[in-house]
């Protein structure tokens, strides 16, 4: 049946669709056959792809392939390739790692990777820390910075709920014990012994009566108590007058999680090796006698 209402463009001989904009009319030009064939082929290919490969949630394809399965296979292959080195690290006492440079390098690199996954959230990508989170690059350690002490801290945490062997210290909130003037005097004394202000005789006396039992008579700290050295320029929460006043009046109670049960012993050991290698680690203890057991690992953790 012929459509007598159709109009034809005289210049091209092509039908017009009837749309007009400011005197310009649209041609009803047919699509090229080659384009139609390619379009049809893509539709057929897409339908075949949907059948052959997983294209919908929880619906697998007929080939059995999936990107998740490919990833799982790659991870299993990587784990199998690393297994001999990880087993060797797990079987080597932490104090003896340094005697095997190749194994120590592997432990450090493994720890570097584990640090990026588990530790950067608090300590930062460069392990420089921030207010309330210790810098692991310096040589200021609350609980000890040799590799075994670092491993213990990692394993058991600091004031970590659920860990019976966690490092623990408790500074009292002196606002409940001393007056504001007395707290200000102690702040003045602490600033003085850290080279930031003038000495305060009253503050020195109050410090001796209330603080020296943990921080020592000279304020150099005690690792047995987890008490920091107050005479250096390294401050976890800040060494300005306002920060010190807050610390002394209200106290601090930082928590580091324990990694036992969350990470395997070999990973904790590798983390300890990496943190110790950052530059602030202290000399390691004397190596223990060699062992031949399949797994002999000490436990450690880092507190700076």
C-alpha positions as CSV (number, residue, x, y, z in Angstrom):
1,X,0.0,0.0,0.0
2,X,1.5,3.3,-1.0
3,X,1.6,6.1,1.5
4,X,0.5,9.2,-0.5
5,X,1.3,11.5,2.4
6,X,5.0,10.7,2.1
7,X,7.1,13.6,0.7
8,X,10.4,13.1,-1.1
9,X,13.3,15.4,-1.0
10,X,13.9,16.5,-4.6
11,X,17.7,16.9,-4.3
12,X,18.4,13.4,-2.9
13,X,15.3,11.4,-3.8
14,X,15.0,10.3,-0.1
15,X,11.8,10.3,1.9
16,X,11.3,13.0,4.4
17,X,10.2,12.0,8.0
18,X,7.9,15.1,8.4
19,X,10.0,16.8,11.1
20,X,10.8,20.5,10.4
21,X,12.9,22.9,12.5
22,X,13.2,26.5,11.1
23,X,12.7,25.3,7.6
24,X,15.1,22.4,7.9
25,X,13.6,18.9,7.3
26,X,14.9,15.5,8.4
27,X,15.7,12.8,5.8
28,X,14.5,9.2,6.3
29,X,17.8,7.8,5.1
30,X,18.0,4.0,5.4
31,X,20.9,2.5,7.5
32,X,23.8,1.0,5.5
33,X,23.4,-2.7,5.1
34,X,26.9,-3.4,6.5
35,X,26.0,-1.5,9.6
36,X,22.8,-3.5,10.1
37,X,24.7,-6.8,9.7
38,X,27.3,-5.7,12.3
39,X,24.6,-4.7,14.7
40,X,22.8,-8.0,14.3
41,X,26.1,-9.8,14.9
42,X,26.8,-7.9,18.1
43,X,23.3,-8.8,19.4
44,X,24.0,-12.5,18.7
45,X,27.4,-12.3,20.3
46,X,26.0,-10.6,23.4
47,X,23.3,-13.3,23.8
48,X,26.0,-16.0,23.5
49,X,28.2,-14.3,26.0
50,X,25.4,-14.1,28.5
51,X,24.9,-17.8,28.2
52,X,28.6,-18.8,28.3
53,X,29.9,-16.4,31.0
54,X,28.4,-15.3,34.4
55,X,26.4,-12.1,33.6
56,X,23.9,-12.0,36.5
57,X,24.5,-12.3,40.3
58,X,24.7,-15.9,41.5
59,X,24.2,-17.2,37.9
60,X,27.2,-19.0,36.4
61,X,27.9,-19.4,32.7
62,X,28.1,-22.7,30.8
63,X,32.0,-22.4,30.6
64,X,32.3,-22.5,34.4
65,X,34.8,-19.5,34.3
66,X,34.5,-16.5,36.6
67,X,36.8,-13.6,37.5
68,X,36.4,-14.6,41.2
69,X,37.5,-18.1,40.5
70,X,40.5,-16.8,38.5
71,X,41.5,-14.6,41.4
72,X,41.1,-17.4,43.9
73,X,43.4,-19.6,41.7
74,X,46.0,-16.9,41.5
75,X,45.9,-16.3,45.3
76,X,46.3,-20.0,45.9
77,X,49.2,-20.2,43.5
78,X,50.9,-17.2,45.3
79,X,50.3,-18.7,48.7
80,X,51.8,-22.0,47.6
81,X,54.8,-20.2,46.2
82,X,55.4,-18.3,49.4
83,X,54.7,-21.3,51.7
84,X,58.4,-22.5,52.0
85,X,59.6,-19.0,53.0
86,X,56.7,-18.4,55.4
87,X,57.3,-21.8,57.0
88,X,61.0,-21.0,57.4
89,X,60.2,-17.7,59.1
90,X,57.6,-19.4,61.3
91,X,60.2,-22.0,62.4
92,X,63.0,-19.5,63.1
93,X,63.0,-17.8,66.6
94,X,62.6,-14.1,66.2
95,X,66.1,-13.5,67.7
96,X,67.7,-15.6,65.0
97,X,66.2,-14.0,61.9
98,X,69.0,-11.5,61.6
99,X,71.5,-14.4,61.3
100,X,69.9,-15.3,58.0
101,X,70.0,-12.2,55.8
102,X,67.9,-13.7,53.0
103,X,65.2,-14.8,55.4
104,X,65.3,-11.5,57.2
105,X,64.8,-9.6,53.9
106,X,61.8,-11.9,53.1
107,X,60.4,-11.3,56.5
108,X,60.7,-7.5,56.1
109,X,59.0,-7.5,52.8
110,X,56.2,-9.7,54.0
111,X,55.8,-7.4,57.0
112,X,55.8,-4.3,54.7
113,X,52.8,-5.8,52.9
114,X,51.0,-6.8,56.1
115,X,51.6,-3.3,57.5
116,X,49.8,-1.7,54.6
117,X,46.8,-3.9,55.2
118,X,46.6,-3.8,59.0
119,X,48.6,-0.9,60.5
120,X,48.5,2.2,58.2
121,X,45.0,3.1,59.5
122,X,46.6,4.3,62.7
123,X,50.3,4.6,62.1
124,X,50.1,6.1,58.6
125,X,51.6,4.8,55.3
126,X,55.1,5.9,56.4
127,X,54.7,4.7,60.0
128,X,55.2,8.2,61.2
129,X,52.1,8.1,63.3
130,X,50.0,11.1,64.4
131,X,48.6,12.5,67.6
132,X,47.8,9.5,69.8
133,X,49.4,7.1,67.4
134,X,53.2,6.5,67.9
135,X,55.8,7.2,65.3
136,X,57.5,3.9,64.6
137,X,60.5,5.5,62.9
138,X,62.1,7.1,65.9
139,X,63.9,5.5,68.8
140,X,61.4,6.3,71.6
141,X,59.8,3.1,72.9
142,X,57.5,2.8,75.8
143,X,57.9,-1.0,76.2
144,X,61.1,-1.7,74.3
145,X,62.2,-1.5,70.7
146,X,64.2,-4.7,70.1
147,X,62.6,-7.1,67.7
148,X,61.4,-9.5,70.4
149,X,59.7,-6.7,72.4
150,X,58.1,-5.4,69.2
151,X,56.8,-8.9,68.4
152,X,55.3,-9.2,71.9
153,X,53.5,-5.9,71.6
154,X,52.1,-6.9,68.3
155,X,50.9,-10.2,69.6
156,X,49.3,-9.1,72.8
157,X,48.5,-5.4,72.2
158,X,48.4,-2.5,74.6
159,X,45.4,-2.3,77.0
160,X,43.7,-4.5,74.4
161,X,40.3,-5.9,75.6
162,X,40.3,-9.7,75.5
163,X,44.1,-10.1,75.8
164,X,45.2,-11.2,79.2
165,X,48.9,-10.6,78.4
166,X,48.4,-7.2,76.9
167,X,50.8,-4.4,77.9
168,X,49.1,-2.3,80.5
169,X,49.8,0.9,82.3
170,X,47.4,3.4,83.9
171,X,48.1,7.1,84.5
172,X,45.6,8.6,87.1
173,X,43.5,11.6,86.2
174,X,45.1,14.2,88.5
175,X,42.2,16.5,88.3
176,X,40.6,14.2,90.8
177,X,43.6,14.4,93.1
178,X,45.3,17.8,92.7
179,X,44.1,21.4,92.3
180,X,44.3,23.3,89.1
181,X,47.2,25.3,90.4
182,X,49.2,22.2,91.4
183,X,48.6,20.7,87.9
184,X,49.8,23.9,86.3
185,X,53.0,23.7,88.5
186,X,53.6,20.1,87.3
187,X,53.1,21.2,83.7
188,X,55.7,23.9,84.2
189,X,58.2,21.4,85.7
190,X,57.6,18.9,82.8
191,X,58.2,21.6,80.3
192,X,61.3,22.7,82.1
193,X,62.9,19.2,82.1
194,X,62.1,18.9,78.4
195,X,63.8,22.2,77.7
196,X,60.7,24.2,77.0
197,X,60.4,26.5,80.0
198,X,61.8,27.8,83.3
199,X,62.1,25.5,86.4
200,X,59.4,25.4,89.0
201,X,60.4,24.4,92.5
202,X,56.7,23.8,93.4
203,X,56.3,21.7,90.3
204,X,59.4,19.7,91.0
205,X,58.2,18.9,94.5
206,X,54.7,17.8,93.3
207,X,56.3,15.8,90.5
208,X,58.5,13.9,93.0
209,X,55.4,13.2,95.2
210,X,53.0,12.2,92.4
211,X,54.8,11.3,89.2
212,X,58.3,10.0,90.0
213,X,57.1,6.6,91.0
214,X,56.4,5.8,87.3
215,X,58.4,8.4,85.3
216,X,61.5,8.3,87.6
217,X,62.9,11.1,89.7
218,X,64.4,12.7,86.6
219,X,61.4,12.1,84.4
220,X,63.2,9.7,82.1
221,X,60.5,7.1,82.2
222,X,60.3,3.4,83.1
223,X,59.7,0.7,80.7
224,X,58.5,-1.6,83.4
225,X,55.6,0.8,83.9
226,X,55.1,1.8,80.2
227,X,55.9,5.3,81.4
228,X,57.3,7.7,78.7
229,X,60.5,9.7,78.9
230,X,59.4,13.3,79.6
231,X,62.8,14.8,79.0
232,X,63.1,14.4,75.2
233,X,61.2,16.2,72.5
234,X,58.9,13.2,71.5
235,X,55.3,13.5,72.6
236,X,52.5,11.1,71.8
237,X,49.7,13.6,72.6
238,X,51.7,16.9,72.4
239,X,54.2,18.7,74.6
240,X,52.6,22.2,74.5
241,X,51.1,23.6,77.7
242,X,47.5,22.9,76.8
243,X,48.2,19.3,75.7
244,X,50.2,18.5,78.9
245,X,47.5,20.1,81.0
246,X,44.9,17.8,79.4
247,X,47.1,14.7,79.8
248,X,47.9,15.3,83.4
249,X,44.4,16.4,84.4
250,X,42.4,13.9,82.5
251,X,44.9,11.2,81.7
252,X,45.2,9.2,78.4
253,X,44.2,5.7,77.7
254,X,45.4,4.7,74.2
255,X,44.6,1.2,73.0
256,X,46.4,-1.0,70.5
257,X,44.6,-4.2,69.4
258,X,46.2,-7.5,69.9
259,X,46.9,-9.4,66.7
260,X,47.0,-12.9,68.2
261,X,44.2,-14.9,66.6
262,X,43.7,-12.3,63.9
263,X,47.0,-12.8,62.2
264,X,49.1,-16.0,62.1
265,X,52.4,-16.1,64.1
266,X,54.5,-15.9,60.9
267,X,52.7,-12.7,59.8
268,X,53.2,-11.1,63.3
269,X,56.8,-12.0,63.2
270,X,57.2,-10.4,59.7
271,X,55.5,-7.3,61.0
272,X,57.9,-7.1,63.9
273,X,60.9,-7.5,61.5
274,X,59.5,-4.7,59.3
275,X,58.8,-2.3,62.1
276,X,62.3,-3.0,63.6
277,X,63.8,-2.2,60.2
278,X,62.3,1.2,59.9
279,X,65.3,2.8,61.7
280,X,64.1,3.2,65.3
281,X,64.5,-0.4,66.3
282,X,66.9,-1.1,69.1
283,X,69.6,-3.8,69.3
284,X,68.2,-7.3,69.3
285,X,68.6,-9.6,72.3
286,X,71.2,-12.4,72.2
287,X,69.9,-15.2,69.9
288,X,68.5,-18.2,71.6
289,X,69.8,-21.7,71.0
290,X,68.9,-23.0,67.5
291,X,65.7,-25.1,67.4
292,X,64.5,-27.7,64.9
293,X,60.9,-27.7,65.7
294,X,58.4,-26.9,62.9
295,X,57.2,-23.8,64.7
296,X,59.0,-21.9,67.4
297,X,58.0,-18.3,67.5
298,X,58.2,-15.7,70.3
299,X,55.5,-13.2,70.6
300,X,55.9,-9.4,70.4
301,X,54.4,-6.0,69.9
302,X,55.3,-2.4,69.4
303,X,54.7,0.5,71.7
304,X,56.3,3.8,71.0
